[in-house]
């Protein structure tokens, strides 16, 4: 069942769930080509198949090679708790269509927040100006693409009231306070998002996606002997309301308290180059910042990435397999179709130590003569798609965590991060470590905190000398920024040993 757009907008500000209705059947010459699912999306956006074809024809009217329409309807809600009370609430509705025209590798783009035929035709004509020749375009028949379903849910967020959500934010606050008398403050949050997406292009492909998202977590602030520390725990998935449970509240509360407590005993290690053991899970930021961005194909086709001349070459030890995956069940980075209407897939970027694939959108895939990898992503209908990561992780290796740590005479073990960045051209990266441990003579000893790890992507990849069999995805609230656009992602890693990185610690 689907919510029609008018009902969706009408109920978005209400505490109680809105009505669920079956959309009416659109009468069209194309009825025989369109399934009930497509009809429901056409009805949701109040357009017809004929309107789509007229807009595409206008977009192609000046000789463009290709054009597409990206419809989006997104409802976002968030709750925030501070000082023991839910004192922040936010709700927003975003709605419109982005129209893109390609001429070679050049892009013409316009969007409209009004989905009427006249408004879409005007936007299409603006985007069409990327080309400058007369063209007679005959729309092709509709080719419906039924999307995959990597995030089936039981209860949609648009059916959930504020009263249903508030108790969970209150519970995590109360649980954190109950766990340790040193807790002086908790900031808790819960945000949910519902997106309806429909895509149509000049090749006749018509597809759609329903994209739920939930993020839930808390920041724990503690005081001991006049010293204040803070840390957090959070999870984010493409799941429904059924995901929120008391067990989840307990898990996050304990994690936030444990992460904060350890900081009271933490110091900074000596600064300098040393072996770095990256713990399983969140250390996947190494792949994301140091390697993933430099694998994005737009940087490589323009020759700005350090990896632009390394396709098919050995870049790591033979046990290293790095994947970008859009198909993980309910994962924050997963999508049923990408924002160019392409199938998503599990893509081996590095296979047995050899650079195997870049991260492609439509433009780069055509440039390299390969199929798109389902990585064309955009922040909203107001943006053009770019090659972007989804869930980027490394498969398990042949070693054990204990063996890896025992091989380090002096270094650091890190597993809790807050952010990072990379310079694409040189491949130099840095990321901030919230907490970890010093390694001395093969043992974890003193907790450490608040250090930077600095290195070079290709060199760090080549310097992974051991990898454990404890691969894990970090299901936190990771968000990736690129060219002013932010998209949800995840990352993962087994425990690995990087032979040498620069650690910014005590002088």
Backbone torsions as a table, in degrees:
resi	resn	phi	psi	omega
1	UNK	NA	150.1	-177.8
2	UNK	-130.9	151.4	175.9
3	UNK	-92.5	125.3	176.3
4	UNK	-70.8	159.8	-170.4
5	UNK	-62.8	-40.7	-178.7
6	UNK	-62.9	-43.1	177.7
7	UNK	-65.9	-37.2	-179.0
8	UNK	-62.5	-45.6	179.3
9	UNK	-68.0	-43.0	-176.9
10	UNK	-60.7	-38.6	-174.3
11	UNK	-91.3	-4.7	-170.9
12	UNK	-65.4	-29.2	-179.1
13	UNK	-97.5	3.7	-177.2
14	UNK	-92.8	153.8	178.6
15	UNK	-77.0	-32.5	-178.9
16	UNK	-89.8	156.1	-179.7
17	UNK	-69.4	150.6	178.8
18	UNK	-85.1	176.9	-178.9
19	UNK	-75.7	146.1	173.8
20	UNK	-103.8	128.4	-176.2
21	UNK	-132.6	153.9	169.3
22	UNK	-84.1	130.9	179.9
23	UNK	-70.4	150.3	177.1
24	UNK	-69.8	154.2	177.6
25	UNK	-74.2	130.8	176.4
26	UNK	-83.6	125.8	177.9
27	UNK	-80.0	125.3	-174.3
28	UNK	-160.0	153.6	173.8
29	UNK	-64.2	-15.0	-176.5
30	UNK	-98.8	7.3	-176.9
31	UNK	-52.5	-37.9	-177.1
32	UNK	-68.4	-16.0	-179.3
33	UNK	-98.8	-8.6	-169.7
34	UNK	-115.6	131.3	178.7
35	UNK	-80.9	171.3	176.6
36	UNK	-61.7	-34.5	179.5
37	UNK	-64.6	-45.5	178.5
38	UNK	-64.1	-40.6	179.1
39	UNK	-59.2	-38.0	-179.3
40	UNK	-66.6	-34.6	178.0
41	UNK	-74.4	-39.7	174.6
42	UNK	-58.5	-43.1	178.8
43	UNK	-66.9	-38.7	179.7
44	UNK	-57.6	-43.4	-179.8
45	UNK	-91.9	0.7	176.6
46	UNK	56.1	48.5	174.8
47	UNK	-129.3	164.4	176.8
48	UNK	-117.4	166.5	177.0
49	UNK	-61.0	-38.1	178.9
50	UNK	-63.1	-38.5	178.3
51	UNK	-63.9	-42.2	178.2
52	UNK	-58.0	-44.2	-177.4
53	UNK	-69.6	-35.2	176.8
54	UNK	-65.7	-40.9	-179.8
55	UNK	-68.0	-42.0	177.1
56	UNK	-62.3	-41.0	178.5
57	UNK	-60.8	-40.8	177.6
58	UNK	-65.2	-40.1	179.2
59	UNK	-64.7	-30.8	-178.5
60	UNK	-93.5	3.9	-168.8
61	UNK	-69.0	-17.2	-178.6
62	UNK	-110.6	19.8	173.0
63	UNK	95.4	20.5	175.8
64	UNK	-63.1	154.6	178.7
65	UNK	-81.8	-24.1	-170.9
66	UNK	-166.2	150.4	175.7
67	UNK	-147.8	152.6	174.6
68	UNK	-146.9	159.8	178.9
69	UNK	-120.9	131.0	179.4
70	UNK	-123.0	104.6	178.8
71	UNK	-92.1	139.4	179.7
72	UNK	-145.1	137.9	174.0
73	UNK	-134.6	112.3	-172.8
74	UNK	-125.8	132.7	173.4
75	UNK	-117.2	127.0	-178.3
76	UNK	-122.4	138.8	176.8
77	UNK	-135.4	148.3	174.8
78	UNK	-149.2	149.4	175.3
79	UNK	-126.7	141.9	177.1
80	UNK	-131.0	141.4	179.2
81	UNK	-120.8	135.4	175.8
82	UNK	-150.1	144.8	-179.1
83	UNK	55.6	37.3	172.7
84	UNK	81.6	1.2	-177.2
85	UNK	-135.0	145.9	171.8
86	UNK	-73.7	107.5	-173.9
87	UNK	-123.3	9.5	176.7
88	UNK	-138.2	135.2	175.9
89	UNK	-145.6	143.5	-175.9
90	UNK	-145.9	141.1	176.3
91	UNK	-144.2	138.9	-178.3
92	UNK	-146.8	145.4	174.6
93	UNK	-121.2	130.1	177.9
94	UNK	-122.4	137.8	-171.6
95	UNK	-154.6	132.6	176.8
96	UNK	167.0	-170.5	-179.1
97	UNK	-138.7	136.3	172.5
98	UNK	-104.5	137.1	-177.3
99	UNK	-122.1	121.6	-175.9
100	UNK	-119.9	139.2	174.3
101	UNK	-126.5	132.5	177.1
102	UNK	-108.9	136.2	170.8
103	UNK	-131.9	103.0	-169.7
104	UNK	64.4	-128.3	176.7
105	UNK	-101.1	14.5	177.3
106	UNK	-95.9	145.8	-174.6
107	UNK	-122.0	129.7	168.0
108	UNK	-106.0	135.9	-173.5
109	UNK	-146.4	140.3	172.6
110	UNK	-150.2	158.4	176.9
111	UNK	-138.1	161.7	178.0
112	UNK	-136.8	135.4	175.3
113	UNK	-88.9	-0.8	176.3
114	UNK	-117.6	124.2	-178.7
115	UNK	-104.2	75.0	168.1
116	UNK	-116.4	162.4	-178.4
117	UNK	-61.0	-44.7	-178.5
118	UNK	-62.7	-44.7	-179.1
119	UNK	-63.8	-42.0	180.0
120	UNK	-68.6	-38.2	178.1
121	UNK	-63.6	-40.8	178.3
122	UNK	-63.0	-43.6	178.6
123	UNK	-65.5	-40.2	179.6
124	UNK	-61.9	-40.5	-180.0
125	UNK	-66.7	-34.9	176.6
126	UNK	-66.2	-46.2	179.2
127	UNK	-64.2	-31.5	-177.2
128	UNK	-64.4	-20.5	-174.9
129	UNK	-68.2	-5.1	173.7
130	UNK	-64.5	-24.1	175.5
131	UNK	-107.4	164.9	-174.5
132	UNK	-143.7	31.6	177.4
133	UNK	-127.5	155.0	177.5
134	UNK	-71.0	146.4	-177.2
135	UNK	-149.2	137.3	174.6
136	UNK	-105.2	108.4	-176.4
137	UNK	-108.4	125.1	176.7
138	UNK	-105.8	112.3	-179.7
139	UNK	-54.9	139.5	178.5
140	UNK	-89.7	168.4	178.9
141	UNK	-65.2	151.4	179.7
142	UNK	-68.3	135.9	179.2
143	UNK	-124.7	94.9	-177.3
144	UNK	-70.5	133.9	174.5
145	UNK	-112.7	112.0	177.9
146	UNK	-75.7	120.5	-176.6
147	UNK	-73.4	162.2	171.0
148	UNK	-70.1	175.7	178.4
149	UNK	-136.1	91.2	-177.7
150	UNK	-97.3	0.7	179.5
151	UNK	-148.2	66.3	174.6
152	UNK	-70.6	142.2	-177.8
153	UNK	-133.8	160.6	-179.4
154	UNK	-94.5	-39.7	-177.3
155	UNK	-131.7	115.1	-177.2
156	UNK	-71.3	151.6	-177.6
157	UNK	-68.3	-27.6	177.8
158	UNK	-71.3	-10.0	176.7
159	UNK	-97.3	5.5	-173.9
160	UNK	-109.7	130.6	-179.5
161	UNK	-86.8	164.7	175.3
162	UNK	-60.4	-39.1	179.0
163	UNK	-60.6	-28.6	177.2
164	UNK	-71.4	-30.7	-172.7
165	UNK	-88.3	-38.1	-173.2
166	UNK	-53.3	-42.3	-177.9
167	UNK	-57.5	-32.2	-178.5
168	UNK	-71.6	-37.2	177.0
169	UNK	-67.1	-39.1	178.1
170	UNK	-67.7	-39.5	-178.6
171	UNK	-63.5	-40.4	-177.8
172	UNK	-70.5	-34.0	173.8
173	UNK	-60.4	-51.1	-177.2
174	UNK	-64.4	-38.0	-178.7
175	UNK	-66.5	-43.8	179.1
176	UNK	-60.0	-45.6	179.5
177	UNK	-62.1	-34.1	-177.1
178	UNK	-73.7	-18.5	-172.7
179	UNK	-82.8	-25.7	-175.0
180	UNK	-156.4	131.5	-178.2
181	UNK	-70.9	-11.8	178.8
182	UNK	-79.4	-11.7	-179.8
183	UNK	-66.5	127.0	178.9
184	UNK	-114.9	-15.8	-178.7
185	UNK	-162.5	148.6	175.4
186	UNK	-134.3	132.4	169.4
187	UNK	-113.0	115.4	-178.2
188	UNK	-114.9	153.0	179.9
189	UNK	-145.8	152.9	172.6
190	UNK	-145.9	122.4	178.1
191	UNK	-131.0	138.7	177.4
192	UNK	-130.2	156.6	-175.9
193	UNK	-146.0	139.7	175.4
194	UNK	-128.0	124.8	179.4
195	UNK	-126.3	132.5	167.9
196	UNK	-106.4	129.1	-178.3
197	UNK	-127.9	137.7	173.2
198	UNK	-134.2	140.3	-174.2
199	UNK	-131.3	138.0	175.5
200	UNK	-144.7	140.0	179.1
201	UNK	-132.9	176.6	-175.0
202	UNK	-70.3	-9.9	174.7
203	UNK	-90.3	0.8	176.6
204	UNK	92.5	-2.8	-178.2
205	UNK	-69.0	128.2	178.2
206	UNK	-127.4	117.8	-179.1
207	UNK	-146.3	179.6	-169.0
208	UNK	-159.8	167.5	177.6
209	UNK	-158.3	144.6	171.0
210	UNK	-113.0	122.3	-170.9
211	UNK	-124.1	101.0	173.7
212	UNK	-86.6	157.6	173.9
213	UNK	-154.5	137.8	175.4
214	UNK	-134.8	135.4	175.3
215	UNK	-129.3	134.4	-173.7
216	UNK	-147.7	133.9	178.9
217	UNK	-178.3	-174.7	-177.8
218	UNK	-153.0	146.2	170.6
219	UNK	-101.0	130.0	-179.3
220	UNK	-107.2	127.9	178.4
221	UNK	-118.2	125.5	-175.1
222	UNK	-128.3	154.9	179.0
223	UNK	-130.5	135.4	178.6
224	UNK	-145.1	121.4	178.7
225	UNK	52.1	41.9	178.4
226	UNK	80.2	-2.0	-179.3
227	UNK	-101.4	133.9	-177.6
228	UNK	-112.9	132.1	176.0
229	UNK	-131.9	158.7	176.9
230	UNK	-146.8	150.0	171.2
231	UNK	-153.8	-174.8	-172.1
232	UNK	-151.1	168.0	170.8
233	UNK	-145.6	139.6	-178.2
234	UNK	-155.9	155.2	174.4
235	UNK	-135.1	151.8	176.4
236	UNK	-147.2	131.8	-177.7
237	UNK	-144.8	164.4	167.2
238	UNK	-91.9	76.7	-178.9
239	UNK	-133.9	169.0	179.6
240	UNK	-96.8	-172.6	-175.3
241	UNK	-59.4	-27.8	-178.9
242	UNK	-61.6	-17.1	179.9
243	UNK	-68.3	-30.6	-178.9
244	UNK	-73.7	117.4	-179.4
245	UNK	-139.4	165.1	175.2
246	UNK	-65.8	-32.6	177.4
247	UNK	-63.8	-39.3	177.3
248	UNK	-64.3	-42.2	177.3
249	UNK	-57.2	-46.8	-179.7
250	UNK	-62.7	-42.4	-179.0
251	UNK	-61.6	-47.8	-178.0
252	UNK	-68.6	-40.4	-179.5
253	UNK	-62.7	-45.9	178.9
254	UNK	-63.1	-40.2	180.0
255	UNK	-65.0	-43.7	-179.9
256	UNK	-62.8	-42.6	179.6
257	UNK	-66.9	-45.1	-179.8
258	UNK	-62.0	-42.8	-179.3
259	UNK	-65.2	-34.4	-179.7
260	UNK	-75.6	-42.2	-177.4
261	UNK	-57.6	-40.0	-174.9
262	UNK	-66.5	-23.2	-176.9
263	UNK	-69.2	-23.3	179.5
264	UNK	-65.8	-25.7	-179.4
265	UNK	-99.8	-0.6	-171.4
266	UNK	-85.0	149.8	174.5
267	UNK	-130.5	-174.3	174.2
268	UNK	-106.3	137.2	177.0
269	UNK	-74.4	171.7	173.2
270	UNK	-65.2	139.5	178.9
271	UNK	-74.0	151.1	175.7
272	UNK	141.9	-178.2	177.7
273	UNK	-80.4	136.5	-179.0
274	UNK	-164.9	165.3	173.4
275	UNK	-64.7	142.2	178.3
276	UNK	-127.0	123.1	174.0
277	UNK	-96.7	120.3	179.4
278	UNK	-94.4	119.2	-178.5
279	UNK	-70.1	158.7	-178.4
280	UNK	-64.5	143.0	175.0
281	UNK	101.8	-109.3	-173.1
282	UNK	-62.4	-17.3	176.0
283	UNK	-64.5	-7.6	173.9
284	UNK	-58.6	-10.7	172.9
285	UNK	-59.1	-27.7	174.8
286	UNK	-58.2	-45.7	179.4
287	UNK	-67.3	-42.2	-175.8
288	UNK	-64.4	-52.2	-175.1
289	UNK	-81.6	-46.8	-172.7
290	UNK	-77.7	-26.4	-170.5
291	UNK	-127.5	-48.1	-173.5
292	UNK	-56.4	-49.0	-178.6
293	UNK	-62.2	-38.3	-179.1
294	UNK	-73.3	-11.2	174.0
295	UNK	-89.9	-8.3	-180.0
296	UNK	-67.5	129.5	-163.9
297	UNK	-69.5	-24.5	178.7
298	UNK	-64.8	-38.0	176.8
299	UNK	-66.9	-33.7	-177.1
300	UNK	-78.3	-40.2	179.4
301	UNK	-68.2	-24.7	176.5
302	UNK	-87.8	-3.5	178.1
303	UNK	74.9	15.6	-178.5
304	UNK	-92.8	-13.4	179.7
305	UNK	-88.6	144.4	177.4
306	UNK	-63.5	-18.4	-178.7
307	UNK	-97.7	9.2	-172.6
308	UNK	-66.0	-19.8	179.8
309	UNK	-114.8	20.8	-173.3
310	UNK	-114.5	9.1	178.8
311	UNK	-60.5	130.8	179.9
312	UNK	81.0	2.5	-179.1
313	UNK	-103.8	156.5	178.6
314	UNK	-72.7	125.3	-178.9
315	UNK	-123.1	-5.9	-177.4
316	UNK	-157.7	173.7	175.8
317	UNK	-62.3	157.2	-172.4
318	UNK	-66.4	-18.6	179.1
319	UNK	-85.5	0.2	-177.5
320	UNK	-89.5	119.1	174.5
321	UNK	-129.2	116.0	-177.1
322	UNK	-113.7	132.9	-171.1
323	UNK	-126.7	142.4	163.9
324	UNK	-115.0	124.9	-165.7
325	UNK	-132.1	126.6	175.3
326	UNK	-104.6	9.9	-170.3
327	UNK	-113.5	5.6	-178.4
328	UNK	-67.5	133.2	-175.7
329	UNK	-57.5	120.1	174.3
330	UNK	62.3	14.2	-176.7
331	UNK	-72.0	146.8	179.6
332	UNK	-57.7	-34.1	-178.5
333	UNK	-88.8	-3.6	-176.9
334	UNK	-80.3	152.0	175.5
335	UNK	-144.4	147.3	-180.0
336	UNK	-77.0	-36.7	168.4
337	UNK	-137.9	153.6	177.4
338	UNK	-81.9	-179.4	-173.2
339	UNK	-82.3	11.1	169.1
340	UNK	-115.7	11.9	177.8
341	UNK	78.9	11.2	-177.6
342	UNK	-89.3	152.2	171.3
343	UNK	-61.5	145.9	173.2
344	UNK	-96.4	165.2	-175.3
345	UNK	-158.6	173.1	171.4
346	UNK	-94.0	114.6	-173.3
347	UNK	-113.0	121.7	174.2
348	UNK	-79.2	109.2	176.2
349	UNK	-77.6	-43.7	173.5
350	UNK	-122.2	125.4	-179.5
351	UNK	-122.4	117.7	-178.8
352	UNK	53.0	39.9	176.9
353	UNK	84.4	-2.5	-176.8
354	UNK	-108.3	135.7	176.8
355	UNK	-64.2	116.8	-169.3
356	UNK	-107.9	-32.2	-177.4
357	UNK	-158.9	149.9	167.4
358	UNK	-91.1	175.3	176.2
359	UNK	-95.8	112.8	-167.5
360	UNK	-108.8	146.3	159.6
361	UNK	-109.4	-169.8	-176.1
362	UNK	-63.8	-44.1	-175.9
363	UNK	-64.2	-48.0	-177.5
364	UNK	-69.7	-35.1	179.0
365	UNK	-62.1	-41.6	177.8
366	UNK	-66.8	-39.0	179.6
367	UNK	-60.7	-42.5	-177.6
368	UNK	-89.7	-5.7	179.7
369	UNK	70.3	35.8	178.9
370	UNK	-126.1	170.1	177.2
371	UNK	-77.9	146.5	174.3
372	UNK	-58.0	147.7	-178.9
373	UNK	-97.6	4.1	-179.1
374	UNK	80.1	29.3	-178.4
375	UNK	-111.4	13.0	175.3
376	UNK	-76.0	108.6	-173.6
377	UNK	-131.8	150.2	177.7
378	UNK	-140.7	154.4	-179.9
379	UNK	-68.1	-40.1	-179.9
380	UNK	-161.4	-178.6	178.8
381	UNK	-63.8	-13.9	179.5
382	UNK	-82.1	-2.7	-174.0
383	UNK	-123.2	153.3	173.5
384	UNK	-81.5	151.9	176.3
385	UNK	-73.8	148.2	178.3
386	UNK	-134.5	159.0	172.6
387	UNK	-67.7	117.1	-175.8
388	UNK	-134.9	150.3	175.8
389	UNK	-70.9	162.6	176.2
390	UNK	-123.0	-95.6	170.2
391	UNK	-109.9	114.2	-175.6
392	UNK	-111.7	123.1	-174.7
393	UNK	-151.8	166.6	177.3
394	UNK	-113.4	136.2	178.2
395	UNK	-71.0	165.2	-177.7
396	UNK	-64.5	153.6	178.9
397	UNK	-109.9	-170.2	-172.8
398	UNK	-92.9	1.7	-173.6
399	UNK	-107.5	-179.2	175.3
400	UNK	-115.7	157.5	178.5
401	UNK	-60.4	-43.4	-179.2
402	UNK	-62.7	-41.0	179.1
403	UNK	-64.3	-38.3	-179.2
404	UNK	-63.9	-48.7	-178.4
405	UNK	-65.0	-38.6	-178.1
406	UNK	-67.9	-16.6	179.1
407	UNK	-84.7	-3.3	-177.2
408	UNK	-105.9	122.1	178.1
409	UNK	-79.1	-46.2	176.0
410	UNK	-147.3	124.2	179.7
411	UNK	-175.9	-160.1	180.0
412	UNK	-132.0	149.4	171.9
413	UNK	-111.7	125.8	-177.1
414	UNK	-128.5	142.1	-177.4
415	UNK	-152.3	4.3	-178.3
416	UNK	-135.4	115.7	-171.4
417	UNK	-124.7	159.7	177.3
418	UNK	-118.6	-35.2	-179.5
419	UNK	-167.0	176.3	177.9
420	UNK	-170.9	170.9	177.3
421	UNK	-157.0	163.8	-178.2
422	UNK	-141.7	145.5	170.4
423	UNK	-94.9	111.0	-170.2
424	UNK	-59.3	-45.3	-174.0
425	UNK	-59.5	-53.7	-177.6
426	UNK	-84.7	-21.4	-177.1
427	UNK	81.4	10.0	-179.8
428	UNK	-77.6	138.2	-177.3
429	UNK	-134.0	161.3	170.2
430	UNK	-146.9	144.4	171.0
431	UNK	-144.5	155.4	-173.3
432	UNK	-98.0	127.1	-179.8
433	UNK	-99.0	121.2	178.4
434	UNK	-75.7	-41.6	-179.3
435	UNK	-159.4	162.2	178.6
436	UNK	179.8	-154.1	-178.9
437	UNK	-140.2	150.3	168.1
438	UNK	-77.1	142.8	173.2
439	UNK	-109.7	123.5	178.3
440	UNK	-132.2	121.3	179.0
441	UNK	52.1	46.0	174.6
442	UNK	77.4	14.1	-179.2
443	UNK	-129.9	145.4	170.4
444	UNK	-75.1	127.0	-177.4
445	UNK	-122.3	-101.6	-172.0
446	UNK	-75.5	131.8	171.9
447	UNK	-62.1	146.3	176.6
448	UNK	-127.2	162.4	-178.6
449	UNK	-154.7	161.9	168.7
450	UNK	51.4	58.0	176.8
451	UNK	-124.8	158.0	173.3
452	UNK	-102.1	142.7	171.5
453	UNK	-112.1	127.0	-174.3
454	UNK	-125.1	138.1	178.7
455	UNK	-169.1	-169.5	179.0
456	UNK	-120.8	130.2	-172.8
457	UNK	-54.5	-59.0	179.8
458	UNK	-58.3	-38.6	-179.4
459	UNK	-69.5	-41.5	178.8
460	UNK	-63.0	-39.8	178.3
461	UNK	-62.6	-45.2	179.0
462	UNK	-66.9	-25.3	-176.1
463	UNK	-91.2	6.3	172.1
464	UNK	-74.9	105.5	-173.3
465	UNK	-100.2	-16.9	177.8
466	UNK	-145.8	147.9	176.4
467	UNK	-144.4	135.3	-175.0
468	UNK	-90.3	176.3	-178.9
469	UNK	-99.5	26.0	-175.7
470	UNK	-111.9	34.2	-179.1
471	UNK	-47.6	138.4	179.9
472	UNK	-151.0	139.9	173.2
473	UNK	-86.7	137.7	173.1
474	UNK	-92.5	114.1	-175.8
475	UNK	-96.7	42.5	176.2
476	UNK	-82.0	-168.0	-174.7
477	UNK	-94.4	49.5	-177.9
478	UNK	-66.8	134.2	175.9
479	UNK	-133.4	134.5	-175.9
480	UNK	-107.8	132.2	177.1
481	UNK	-106.5	138.9	176.8
482	UNK	-159.1	128.0	178.5
483	UNK	51.6	38.2	177.9
484	UNK	80.8	1.6	179.4
485	UNK	-109.6	141.6	176.6
486	UNK	-118.1	134.9	178.2
487	UNK	-135.9	151.0	178.4
488	UNK	-73.9	138.2	179.9
489	UNK	-142.4	171.3	167.7
490	UNK	-138.7	168.8	179.7
491	UNK	-147.8	161.8	-178.5
492	UNK	-159.8	161.6	-176.0
493	UNK	-165.7	147.0	163.0
494	UNK	-80.9	171.5	172.1
495	UNK	-62.8	126.9	179.7
496	UNK	-131.7	155.2	174.4
497	UNK	-108.3	119.2	171.8
498	UNK	-98.8	120.3	-170.3
499	UNK	-54.1	-36.8	-175.7
500	UNK	-160.2	122.9	172.3
501	UNK	-137.8	162.0	176.9
502	UNK	-89.4	125.4	179.0
503	UNK	-106.8	122.8	178.2
504	UNK	-89.8	93.6	-178.4
505	UNK	-122.4	-143.4	-179.5
506	UNK	-76.3	144.1	-179.4
507	UNK	-88.0	NA	NA
